[in-house]
């Protein structure tokens, strides 16, 4: 799939469509190395074949650029009789145009030519001559070149860099198993160049590559092959710029003196369009050029560049260059690096600098301390495997008690074992709004400081608070991002909890929770399964799911509704007593509203009074309020208060529809229909809610097993409900029951 190339593909489709209809044309695709010219030609070839076109594909070769008409011989021998050059470009161009017309007479033709910049000059002239005369034949000519073709003004489409979003999508599609913060760093460094993005991703997973991104030797050779001939001093300056990164021009100029070069030697590179010289530094115009220079330069040249920069920078800024040029243990540099790491604002750089400090430290004790500190930083960054490797190296050095304690903390984080924190405490206290505020602050802090290893837990707290507040879309977004970071960092417990939250949100919309979410050990997963069955009216299955594993403290209202609907009220009395005590202790209106709803479900005599009061307390949580309103509407319908029931049920249906809570919306709609056709016999008021559900299904011809399956209860329980309903309604058979409802008596 091509990301971010919709306008370009539309242009290609237009060219192919016109050629298929007999009006040929040409399109020149240009762009820098790695921007995706060849990939676009691949897609064009596939689309041309789908249209039934004949495809001719070829590419020019740089080493044949000096051979006249070598391009013609390379491009067309497989499909066409090779035109023989006679008296120059005009004759050859006419011959080529005629042959293209003959080849496209029976089947439209798509000619795709890559790397046109390497064509010999006569071939380029012939090709452009033919390209400007395709209007009357069924030929689509698509040429790919680094720069626009000269001197003819052919239709040209320049491929620009991918957006941040499209770069991220491409990186995810390639399946690179990298932490989220590393993917973001690669996306930024690649500057929208697909080849740079792919190359950086392939090398960024190596633990050693924590300070810089690199490329393969083959890609480096491709990049450097595009450079024009440069003086040796200019090449030296380019390497110094690559080593120096963000160094200021004055620093580069001072360091260049030790290498026998001068800052003015960059003029050749600037004129060739390889760099931009700014007041803040020297920037490469292509994201792969600096890494390619570092990849191919001799180690002696790289070490010399590092030493030259270290000599002109102050000790703290030059410490990394001193470390890079070191060939053995250097305790002084190691001590300096530890101090530098403590002052760095970015945790990724700090962890990498500490690792360098440990590498240069000769004494085991200090080396273990620095390795454990680097492991701690790597754990906070979500680099679980790298953190474990550093921790193991520190442990092997027989560290002292202080270092062992730090390593134990690292292991606890890697094992995803966390003590209850402030956000979790607020959630346990039922103060969801305060929990959301604090969790959101933690999320911002983790992002701002780059501590992506802390994001899963922070996002989990944010998602749970949003979930309880009824802000389901925002909760889903936070949970999905948190799950991504948790999987990146190997935080299995947090990942299980976040899967459970996503399953809960799916259950609200009527989607059955995936098995892995239910079996992940999170009480949220078990709650999600119970909620799914409850939403579709399968009370027995809902009760079984909720009682079949760890019970989430906040799931008790669903447990009560399932137990009441299944006629198993005793199953929820213990959890309800604890929930009511908890709700009273929170002092929160939302929790008090849920407790009132539970009591209304178990105490039919006071339900008509309690349910409106509960709905009023739940006004800040639309989903829970709508469920409470619907229960009240069901009660009003059974009490033959049709007008009030319809208004109440319509309100609930509107909220459920807006929230995308499909099973609950369908349930409210069914109740609305029932309210419009409720039999007038006051005997119906004697039926419990579950008895009425069973009776209605039986009256429409459903058997006991089918009713049991739909309501999540056993066939025996169905029979018991029917036995009681027959007695209350004064009927003796299913036929009488059907007649009773049909007559509306």
QUIHUNOR-V11237 format. One record per helix or strand. SS is the DSSP state (hx for helix, st for strand). FROM is the first residue (numbers start at 0). LEN is the number of residues. Records with the same first field share a line. If there is no record, write none. Layout:
SS->FROM-LEN  FROM-LEN
This chain:
hx->5-15  36-14  61-3  69-7  88-15  115-3  120-11  163-10  179-11  193-11  216-9  231-13  248-9  262-9  288-8  298-14  314-11  330-13  346-13  363-17  383-12  400-14  421-7  431-18  451-17  471-17  491-17  514-4  522-13  538-9  552-13  568-18  588-14  603-14  621-17  641-18  661-15  681-5  688-11  703-8  714-15  733-10
st->24-6  53-6  108-6  138-7  155-3  274-4  280-4
